[in-house]
């Protein structure tokens, strides 16, 4: 049995379909990347939330291996 990974949006329990790579340049070195998971419904919200803080953001389909 494989466990589905859930969206990182607070309160969301939907299966993740995308991953968002980001970092805070004020505290993270360029080689440090964080990952948030997102469902189809919240991928736009989560990526825009990070972009509004001027963080480098990259959205990819699927779940990281």
PDB file with SEQRES, HELIX, SHEET and CRYST1 records, atoms N, CA, C and O in Angstrom:
SEQRES   1 A   65  UNK UNK UNK UNK UNK UNK UNK UNK UNK UNK UNK UNK UNK          
SEQRES   2 A   65  UNK UNK UNK UNK UNK UNK UNK UNK UNK UNK UNK UNK UNK          
SEQRES   3 A   65  UNK UNK UNK UNK UNK UNK UNK UNK UNK UNK UNK UNK UNK          
SEQRES   4 A   65  UNK UNK UNK UNK UNK UNK UNK UNK UNK UNK UNK UNK UNK          
SEQRES   5 A   65  UNK UNK UNK UNK UNK UNK UNK UNK UNK UNK UNK UNK UNK          
HELIX    1 AA1 UNK A   43  UNK A   51  1                                   9    
SHEET    1 AA1 3 UNK A  34  UNK A  38  0                                        
SHEET    2 AA1 3 UNK A  18  UNK A  23 -1                                        
SHEET    3 AA1 3 UNK A  56  UNK A  61 -1                                        
CRYST1    1.000    1.000    1.000  90.00  90.00  90.00 P 1           1          
ATOM      1  N   UNK A   1       0.849  -1.185   0.000  1.00  0.00           N  
ATOM      2  CA  UNK A   1       0.000   0.000   0.000  1.00  0.00           C  
ATOM      3  C   UNK A   1       0.886   1.237   0.000  1.00  0.00           C  
ATOM      4  O   UNK A   1       1.785   1.360   0.832  1.00  0.00           O  
ATOM      5  N   UNK A   2       0.632   2.171  -0.948  1.00  0.00           N  
ATOM      6  CA  UNK A   2       1.397   3.408  -0.985  1.00  0.00           C  
ATOM      7  C   UNK A   2       0.567   4.530  -0.387  1.00  0.00           C  
ATOM      8  O   UNK A   2      -0.644   4.612  -0.595  1.00  0.00           O  
ATOM      9  N   UNK A   3       1.238   5.384   0.354  1.00  0.00           N  
ATOM     10  CA  UNK A   3       0.569   6.497   1.005  1.00  0.00           C  
ATOM     11  C   UNK A   3       0.588   7.702   0.086  1.00  0.00           C  
ATOM     12  O   UNK A   3       1.645   8.062  -0.432  1.00  0.00           O  
ATOM     13  N   UNK A   4      -0.568   8.340  -0.131  1.00  0.00           N  
ATOM     14  CA  UNK A   4      -0.632   9.537  -0.952  1.00  0.00           C  
ATOM     15  C   UNK A   4      -0.088  10.718  -0.167  1.00  0.00           C  
ATOM     16  O   UNK A   4      -0.368  10.868   1.022  1.00  0.00           O  
ATOM     17  N   UNK A   5       0.676  11.538  -0.825  1.00  0.00           N  
ATOM     18  CA  UNK A   5       1.188  12.748  -0.203  1.00  0.00           C  
ATOM     19  C   UNK A   5       0.148  13.851  -0.337  1.00  0.00           C  
ATOM     20  O   UNK A   5      -0.470  14.006  -1.391  1.00  0.00           O  
ATOM     21  N   UNK A   6      -0.043  14.614   0.733  1.00  0.00           N  
ATOM     22  CA  UNK A   6      -1.086  15.631   0.765  1.00  0.00           C  
ATOM     23  C   UNK A   6      -0.537  17.018   0.441  1.00  0.00           C  
ATOM     24  O   UNK A   6       0.651  17.300   0.594  1.00  0.00           O  
ATOM     25  N   UNK A   7      -1.436  17.851  -0.003  1.00  0.00           N  
ATOM     26  CA  UNK A   7      -1.163  19.253  -0.295  1.00  0.00           C  
ATOM     27  C   UNK A   7      -0.656  19.959   0.964  1.00  0.00           C  
ATOM     28  O   UNK A   7      -1.078  19.642   2.076  1.00  0.00           O  
ATOM     29  N   UNK A   8       0.251  20.916   0.776  1.00  0.00           N  
ATOM     30  CA  UNK A   8       0.822  21.667   1.892  1.00  0.00           C  
ATOM     31  C   UNK A   8      -0.066  22.815   2.372  1.00  0.00           C  
ATOM     32  O   UNK A   8       0.234  23.421   3.401  1.00  0.00           O  
ATOM     33  N   UNK A   9      -1.139  23.127   1.667  1.00  0.00           N  
ATOM     34  CA  UNK A   9      -2.041  24.203   2.073  1.00  0.00           C  
ATOM     35  C   UNK A   9      -2.697  23.824   3.387  1.00  0.00           C  
ATOM     36  O   UNK A   9      -3.178  22.702   3.546  1.00  0.00           O  
ATOM     37  N   UNK A  10      -2.717  24.758   4.327  1.00  0.00           N  
ATOM     38  CA  UNK A  10      -3.303  24.505   5.648  1.00  0.00           C  
ATOM     39  C   UNK A  10      -4.744  24.023   5.505  1.00  0.00           C  
ATOM     40  O   UNK A  10      -5.560  24.652   4.830  1.00  0.00           O  
ATOM     41  N   UNK A  11      -5.041  22.903   6.149  1.00  0.00           N  
ATOM     42  CA  UNK A  11      -6.387  22.359   6.163  1.00  0.00           C  
ATOM     43  C   UNK A  11      -6.761  21.520   4.953  1.00  0.00           C  
ATOM     44  O   UNK A  11      -7.823  20.898   4.945  1.00  0.00           O  
ATOM     45  N   UNK A  12      -5.915  21.488   3.931  1.00  0.00           N  
ATOM     46  CA  UNK A  12      -6.222  20.699   2.728  1.00  0.00           C  
ATOM     47  C   UNK A  12      -5.711  19.276   2.909  1.00  0.00           C  
ATOM     48  O   UNK A  12      -4.589  19.063   3.369  1.00  0.00           O  
ATOM     49  N   UNK A  13      -6.532  18.318   2.550  1.00  0.00           N  
ATOM     50  CA  UNK A  13      -6.156  16.914   2.657  1.00  0.00           C  
ATOM     51  C   UNK A  13      -6.168  16.231   1.291  1.00  0.00           C  
ATOM     52  O   UNK A  13      -6.112  15.004   1.207  1.00  0.00           O  
ATOM     53  N   UNK A  14      -6.241  17.032   0.212  1.00  0.00           N  
ATOM     54  CA  UNK A  14      -6.254  16.469  -1.133  1.00  0.00           C  
ATOM     55  C   UNK A  14      -4.873  15.946  -1.509  1.00  0.00           C  
ATOM     56  O   UNK A  14      -3.861  16.395  -0.972  1.00  0.00           O  
ATOM     57  N   UNK A  15      -4.843  15.005  -2.426  1.00  0.00           N  
ATOM     58  CA  UNK A  15      -3.573  14.439  -2.894  1.00  0.00           C  
ATOM     59  C   UNK A  15      -2.787  15.493  -3.671  1.00  0.00           C  
ATOM     60  O   UNK A  15      -3.349  16.230  -4.480  1.00  0.00           O  
ATOM     61  N   UNK A  16      -1.509  15.552  -3.420  1.00  0.00           N  
ATOM     62  CA  UNK A  16      -0.630  16.476  -4.124  1.00  0.00           C  
ATOM     63  C   UNK A  16      -0.428  16.016  -5.565  1.00  0.00           C  
ATOM     64  O   UNK A  16      -0.273  14.823  -5.828  1.00  0.00           O  
ATOM     65  N   UNK A  17      -0.430  16.973  -6.496  1.00  0.00           N  
ATOM     66  CA  UNK A  17      -0.220  16.688  -7.908  1.00  0.00           C  
ATOM     67  C   UNK A  17       0.949  17.495  -8.478  1.00  0.00           C  
ATOM     68  O   UNK A  17       1.373  17.265  -9.611  1.00  0.00           O  
ATOM     69  N   UNK A  18       1.466  18.436  -7.693  1.00  0.00           N  
ATOM     70  CA  UNK A  18       2.574  19.302  -8.100  1.00  0.00           C  
ATOM     71  C   UNK A  18       3.530  19.457  -6.921  1.00  0.00           C  
ATOM     72  O   UNK A  18       3.172  19.205  -5.770  1.00  0.00           O  
ATOM     73  N   UNK A  19       4.751  19.879  -7.237  1.00  0.00           N  
ATOM     74  CA  UNK A  19       5.645  20.306  -6.168  1.00  0.00           C  
ATOM     75  C   UNK A  19       6.219  21.668  -6.526  1.00  0.00           C  
ATOM     76  O   UNK A  19       6.500  21.965  -7.687  1.00  0.00           O  
ATOM     77  N   UNK A  20       6.385  22.483  -5.493  1.00  0.00           N  
ATOM     78  CA  UNK A  20       6.856  23.851  -5.641  1.00  0.00           C  
ATOM     79  C   UNK A  20       8.216  23.945  -4.967  1.00  0.00           C  
ATOM     80  O   UNK A  20       8.350  23.711  -3.766  1.00  0.00           O  
ATOM     81  N   UNK A  21       9.219  24.290  -5.761  1.00  0.00           N  
ATOM     82  CA  UNK A  21      10.576  24.469  -5.245  1.00  0.00           C  
ATOM     83  C   UNK A  21      10.769  25.958  -4.959  1.00  0.00           C  
ATOM     84  O   UNK A  21      10.463  26.799  -5.805  1.00  0.00           O  
ATOM     85  N   UNK A  22      11.270  26.281  -3.784  1.00  0.00           N  
ATOM     86  CA  UNK A  22      11.451  27.683  -3.427  1.00  0.00           C  
ATOM     87  C   UNK A  22      12.544  27.829  -2.387  1.00  0.00           C  
ATOM     88  O   UNK A  22      12.987  26.852  -1.783  1.00  0.00           O  
ATOM     89  N   UNK A  23      12.970  29.074  -2.191  1.00  0.00           N  
ATOM     90  CA  UNK A  23      13.906  29.383  -1.109  1.00  0.00           C  
ATOM     91  C   UNK A  23      13.734  30.838  -0.713  1.00  0.00           C  
ATOM     92  O   UNK A  23      13.287  31.668  -1.503  1.00  0.00           O  
ATOM     93  N   UNK A  24      14.096  31.124   0.514  1.00  0.00           N  
ATOM     94  CA  UNK A  24      14.114  32.494   1.018  1.00  0.00           C  
ATOM     95  C   UNK A  24      15.549  32.986   0.879  1.00  0.00           C  
ATOM     96  O   UNK A  24      16.411  32.559   1.649  1.00  0.00           O  
ATOM     97  N   UNK A  25      15.837  33.870  -0.078  1.00  0.00           N  
ATOM     98  CA  UNK A  25      17.220  34.283  -0.316  1.00  0.00           C  
ATOM     99  C   UNK A  25      17.845  35.050   0.850  1.00  0.00           C  
ATOM    100  O   UNK A  25      19.068  35.184   0.913  1.00  0.00           O  
ATOM    101  N   UNK A  26      17.036  35.545   1.755  1.00  0.00           N  
ATOM    102  CA  UNK A  26      17.584  36.261   2.922  1.00  0.00           C  
ATOM    103  C   UNK A  26      18.189  35.313   3.949  1.00  0.00           C  
ATOM    104  O   UNK A  26      19.047  35.713   4.736  1.00  0.00           O  
ATOM    105  N   UNK A  27      17.745  34.056   3.945  1.00  0.00           N  
ATOM    106  CA  UNK A  27      18.267  33.121   4.956  1.00  0.00           C  
ATOM    107  C   UNK A  27      18.804  31.815   4.385  1.00  0.00           C  
ATOM    108  O   UNK A  27      19.489  31.075   5.091  1.00  0.00           O  
ATOM    109  N   UNK A  28      18.506  31.514   3.111  1.00  0.00           N  
ATOM    110  CA  UNK A  28      18.957  30.258   2.504  1.00  0.00           C  
ATOM    111  C   UNK A  28      20.031  30.520   1.454  1.00  0.00           C  
ATOM    112  O   UNK A  28      19.910  31.441   0.646  1.00  0.00           O  
ATOM    113  N   UNK A  29      21.073  29.709   1.473  1.00  0.00           N  
ATOM    114  CA  UNK A  29      22.094  29.762   0.427  1.00  0.00           C  
ATOM    115  C   UNK A  29      21.465  29.363  -0.905  1.00  0.00           C  
ATOM    116  O   UNK A  29      20.409  28.730  -0.929  1.00  0.00           O  
ATOM    117  N   UNK A  30      22.109  29.731  -2.012  1.00  0.00           N  
ATOM    118  CA  UNK A  30      21.551  29.437  -3.334  1.00  0.00           C  
ATOM    119  C   UNK A  30      21.364  27.942  -3.591  1.00  0.00           C  
ATOM    120  O   UNK A  30      20.512  27.556  -4.391  1.00  0.00           O  
ATOM    121  N   UNK A  31      22.144  27.106  -2.927  1.00  0.00           N  
ATOM    122  CA  UNK A  31      22.026  25.660  -3.144  1.00  0.00           C  
ATOM    123  C   UNK A  31      20.974  25.008  -2.249  1.00  0.00           C  
ATOM    124  O   UNK A  31      20.772  23.796  -2.326  1.00  0.00           O  
ATOM    125  N   UNK A  32      20.309  25.779  -1.413  1.00  0.00           N  
ATOM    126  CA  UNK A  32      19.270  25.245  -0.514  1.00  0.00           C  
ATOM    127  C   UNK A  32      17.900  25.505  -1.115  1.00  0.00           C  
ATOM    128  O   UNK A  32      17.542  26.651  -1.387  1.00  0.00           O  
ATOM    129  N   UNK A  33      17.145  24.454  -1.319  1.00  0.00           N  
ATOM    130  CA  UNK A  33      15.794  24.571  -1.878  1.00  0.00           C  
ATOM    131  C   UNK A  33      14.816  23.852  -0.964  1.00  0.00           C  
ATOM    132  O   UNK A  33      15.092  22.754  -0.481  1.00  0.00           O  
ATOM    133  N   UNK A  34      13.688  24.475  -0.734  1.00  0.00           N  
ATOM    134  CA  UNK A  34      12.621  23.859   0.044  1.00  0.00           C  
ATOM    135  C   UNK A  34      11.535  23.388  -0.921  1.00  0.00           C  
ATOM    136  O   UNK A  34      11.446  23.878  -2.047  1.00  0.00           O  
ATOM    137  N   UNK A  35      10.716  22.444  -0.482  1.00  0.00           N  
ATOM    138  CA  UNK A  35       9.666  21.885  -1.340  1.00  0.00           C  
ATOM    139  C   UNK A  35       8.332  21.939  -0.605  1.00  0.00           C  
ATOM    140  O   UNK A  35       8.216  21.506   0.541  1.00  0.00           O  
ATOM    141  N   UNK A  36       7.341  22.472  -1.282  1.00  0.00           N  
ATOM    142  CA  UNK A  36       5.958  22.373  -0.833  1.00  0.00           C  
ATOM    143  C   UNK A  36       5.226  21.524  -1.850  1.00  0.00           C  
ATOM    144  O   UNK A  36       5.517  21.595  -3.045  1.00  0.00           O  
ATOM    145  N   UNK A  37       4.281  20.722  -1.392  1.00  0.00           N  
ATOM    146  CA  UNK A  37       3.435  19.924  -2.269  1.00  0.00           C  
ATOM    147  C   UNK A  37       2.112  20.650  -2.449  1.00  0.00           C  
ATOM    148  O   UNK A  37       1.653  21.343  -1.541  1.00  0.00           O  
ATOM    149  N   UNK A  38       1.495  20.493  -3.626  1.00  0.00           N  
ATOM    150  CA  UNK A  38       0.245  21.199  -3.894  1.00  0.00           C  
ATOM    151  C   UNK A  38      -0.703  20.334  -4.703  1.00  0.00           C  
ATOM    152  O   UNK A  38      -0.284  19.577  -5.580  1.00  0.00           O  
ATOM    153  N   UNK A  39      -1.979  20.456  -4.397  1.00  0.00           N  
ATOM    154  CA  UNK A  39      -3.022  19.821  -5.201  1.00  0.00           C  
ATOM    155  C   UNK A  39      -3.349  20.772  -6.358  1.00  0.00           C  
ATOM    156  O   UNK A  39      -2.875  21.908  -6.386  1.00  0.00           O  
ATOM    157  N   UNK A  40      -4.156  20.305  -7.302  1.00  0.00           N  
ATOM    158  CA  UNK A  40      -4.533  21.146  -8.444  1.00  0.00           C  
ATOM    159  C   UNK A  40      -5.209  22.444  -7.988  1.00  0.00           C  
ATOM    160  O   UNK A  40      -4.992  23.505  -8.573  1.00  0.00           O  
ATOM    161  N   UNK A  41      -6.020  22.348  -6.951  1.00  0.00           N  
ATOM    162  CA  UNK A  41      -6.770  23.511  -6.471  1.00  0.00           C  
ATOM    163  C   UNK A  41      -5.873  24.587  -5.855  1.00  0.00           C  
ATOM    164  O   UNK A  41      -6.169  25.775  -5.986  1.00  0.00           O  
ATOM    165  N   UNK A  42      -4.793  24.201  -5.192  1.00  0.00           N  
ATOM    166  CA  UNK A  42      -3.984  25.163  -4.439  1.00  0.00           C  
ATOM    167  C   UNK A  42      -2.617  25.482  -5.023  1.00  0.00           C  
ATOM    168  O   UNK A  42      -1.886  26.280  -4.438  1.00  0.00           O  
ATOM    169  N   UNK A  43      -2.243  24.895  -6.149  1.00  0.00           N  
ATOM    170  CA  UNK A  43      -0.918  25.153  -6.711  1.00  0.00           C  
ATOM    171  C   UNK A  43      -0.741  26.640  -7.026  1.00  0.00           C  
ATOM    172  O   UNK A  43       0.326  27.197  -6.768  1.00  0.00           O  
ATOM    173  N   UNK A  44      -1.750  27.281  -7.568  1.00  0.00           N  
ATOM    174  CA  UNK A  44      -1.669  28.717  -7.867  1.00  0.00           C  
ATOM    175  C   UNK A  44      -1.562  29.550  -6.614  1.00  0.00           C  
ATOM    176  O   UNK A  44      -0.745  30.468  -6.548  1.00  0.00           O  
ATOM    177  N   UNK A  45      -2.374  29.247  -5.615  1.00  0.00           N  
ATOM    178  CA  UNK A  45      -2.357  30.005  -4.362  1.00  0.00           C  
ATOM    179  C   UNK A  45      -0.996  29.912  -3.680  1.00  0.00           C  
ATOM    180  O   UNK A  45      -0.426  30.928  -3.281  1.00  0.00           O  
ATOM    181  N   UNK A  46      -0.481  28.698  -3.547  1.00  0.00           N  
ATOM    182  CA  UNK A  46       0.791  28.515  -2.840  1.00  0.00           C  
ATOM    183  C   UNK A  46       1.952  29.157  -3.592  1.00  0.00           C  
ATOM    184  O   UNK A  46       2.807  29.789  -2.971  1.00  0.00           O  
ATOM    185  N   UNK A  47       2.002  29.011  -4.907  1.00  0.00           N  
ATOM    186  CA  UNK A  47       3.108  29.604  -5.662  1.00  0.00           C  
ATOM    187  C   UNK A  47       3.025  31.127  -5.641  1.00  0.00           C  
ATOM    188  O   UNK A  47       4.055  31.792  -5.536  1.00  0.00           O  
ATOM    189  N   UNK A  48       1.838  31.689  -5.736  1.00  0.00           N  
ATOM    190  CA  UNK A  48       1.699  33.156  -5.679  1.00  0.00           C  
ATOM    191  C   UNK A  48       2.021  33.691  -4.287  1.00  0.00           C  
ATOM    192  O   UNK A  48       2.576  34.782  -4.159  1.00  0.00           O  
ATOM    193  N   UNK A  49       1.682  32.945  -3.256  1.00  0.00           N  
ATOM    194  CA  UNK A  49       2.030  33.332  -1.889  1.00  0.00           C  
ATOM    195  C   UNK A  49       3.546  33.509  -1.764  1.00  0.00           C  
ATOM    196  O   UNK A  49       4.014  34.493  -1.192  1.00  0.00           O  
ATOM    197  N   UNK A  50       4.302  32.561  -2.297  1.00  0.00           N  
ATOM    198  CA  UNK A  50       5.762  32.632  -2.240  1.00  0.00           C  
ATOM    199  C   UNK A  50       6.304  33.737  -3.134  1.00  0.00           C  
ATOM    200  O   UNK A  50       7.217  34.460  -2.736  1.00  0.00           O  
ATOM    201  N   UNK A  51       5.759  33.878  -4.332  1.00  0.00           N  
ATOM    202  CA  UNK A  51       6.216  34.928  -5.257  1.00  0.00           C  
ATOM    203  C   UNK A  51       5.958  36.322  -4.697  1.00  0.00           C  
ATOM    204  O   UNK A  51       6.751  37.237  -4.920  1.00  0.00           O  
ATOM    205  N   UNK A  52       4.859  36.489  -3.973  1.00  0.00           N  
ATOM    206  CA  UNK A  52       4.539  37.804  -3.407  1.00  0.00           C  
ATOM    207  C   UNK A  52       5.568  38.236  -2.367  1.00  0.00           C  
ATOM    208  O   UNK A  52       5.674  39.420  -2.047  1.00  0.00           O  
ATOM    209  N   UNK A  53       6.321  37.283  -1.846  1.00  0.00           N  
ATOM    210  CA  UNK A  53       7.397  37.575  -0.898  1.00  0.00           C  
ATOM    211  C   UNK A  53       8.755  37.680  -1.600  1.00  0.00           C  
ATOM    212  O   UNK A  53       9.805  37.773  -0.966  1.00  0.00           O  
ATOM    213  N   UNK A  54       8.689  37.660  -2.941  1.00  0.00           N  
ATOM    214  CA  UNK A  54       9.879  37.788  -3.785  1.00  0.00           C  
ATOM    215  C   UNK A  54      10.865  36.639  -3.607  1.00  0.00           C  
ATOM    216  O   UNK A  54      12.078  36.825  -3.709  1.00  0.00           O  
ATOM    217  N   UNK A  55      10.325  35.441  -3.338  1.00  0.00           N  
ATOM    218  CA  UNK A  55      11.154  34.243  -3.263  1.00  0.00           C  
ATOM    219  C   UNK A  55      11.273  33.633  -4.658  1.00  0.00           C  
ATOM    220  O   UNK A  55      10.307  33.662  -5.421  1.00  0.00           O  
ATOM    221  N   UNK A  56      12.435  33.082  -5.008  1.00  0.00           N  
ATOM    222  CA  UNK A  56      12.533  32.315  -6.249  1.00  0.00           C  
ATOM    223  C   UNK A  56      11.635  31.077  -6.144  1.00  0.00           C  
ATOM    224  O   UNK A  56      11.684  30.344  -5.157  1.00  0.00           O  
ATOM    225  N   UNK A  57      10.817  30.859  -7.174  1.00  0.00           N  
ATOM    226  CA  UNK A  57       9.815  29.780  -7.154  1.00  0.00           C  
ATOM    227  C   UNK A  57       9.845  29.049  -8.491  1.00  0.00           C  
ATOM    228  O   UNK A  57       9.946  29.665  -9.552  1.00  0.00           O  
ATOM    229  N   UNK A  58       9.756  27.721  -8.419  1.00  0.00           N  
ATOM    230  CA  UNK A  58       9.620  26.900  -9.617  1.00  0.00           C  
ATOM    231  C   UNK A  58       8.546  25.857  -9.336  1.00  0.00           C  
ATOM    232  O   UNK A  58       8.621  25.140  -8.338  1.00  0.00           O  
ATOM    233  N   UNK A  59       7.546  25.770 -10.213  1.00  0.00           N  
ATOM    234  CA  UNK A  59       6.452  24.808 -10.065  1.00  0.00           C  
ATOM    235  C   UNK A  59       6.675  23.671 -11.055  1.00  0.00           C  
ATOM    236  O   UNK A  59       6.916  23.902 -12.240  1.00  0.00           O  
ATOM    237  N   UNK A  60       6.591  22.452 -10.558  1.00  0.00           N  
ATOM    238  CA  UNK A  60       6.733  21.268 -11.402  1.00  0.00           C  
ATOM    239  C   UNK A  60       5.549  20.338 -11.182  1.00  0.00           C  
ATOM    240  O   UNK A  60       5.041  20.206 -10.068  1.00  0.00           O  
ATOM    241  N   UNK A  61       5.122  19.699 -12.259  1.00  0.00           N  
ATOM    242  CA  UNK A  61       4.051  18.709 -12.132  1.00  0.00           C  
ATOM    243  C   UNK A  61       4.609  17.441 -11.500  1.00  0.00           C  
ATOM    244  O   UNK A  61       5.794  17.132 -11.628  1.00  0.00           O  
ATOM    245  N   UNK A  62       3.737  16.721 -10.820  1.00  0.00           N  
ATOM    246  CA  UNK A  62       4.114  15.461 -10.204  1.00  0.00           C  
ATOM    247  C   UNK A  62       4.739  15.643  -8.833  1.00  0.00           C  
ATOM    248  O   UNK A  62       4.884  16.758  -8.330  1.00  0.00           O  
ATOM    249  N   UNK A  63       5.095  14.537  -8.258  1.00  0.00           N  
ATOM    250  CA  UNK A  63       5.674  14.487  -6.912  1.00  0.00           C  
ATOM    251  C   UNK A  63       7.153  14.166  -7.045  1.00  0.00           C  
ATOM    252  O   UNK A  63       7.522  13.289  -7.826  1.00  0.00           O  
ATOM    253  N   UNK A  64       8.015  14.863  -6.292  1.00  0.00           N  
ATOM    254  CA  UNK A  64       9.452  14.550  -6.398  1.00  0.00           C  
ATOM    255  C   UNK A  64       9.737  13.120  -5.950  1.00  0.00           C  
ATOM    256  O   UNK A  64       9.113  12.612  -5.019  1.00  0.00           O  
ATOM    257  N   UNK A  65      10.674  12.489  -6.618  1.00  0.00           N  
ATOM    258  CA  UNK A  65      11.029  11.107  -6.306  1.00  0.00           C  
ATOM    259  C   UNK A  65      12.088  11.036  -5.243  1.00  0.00           C  
ATOM    260  O   UNK A  65      12.505   9.944  -4.859  1.00  0.00           O  
TER     261      UNK A  65                                                      
END                                                                             
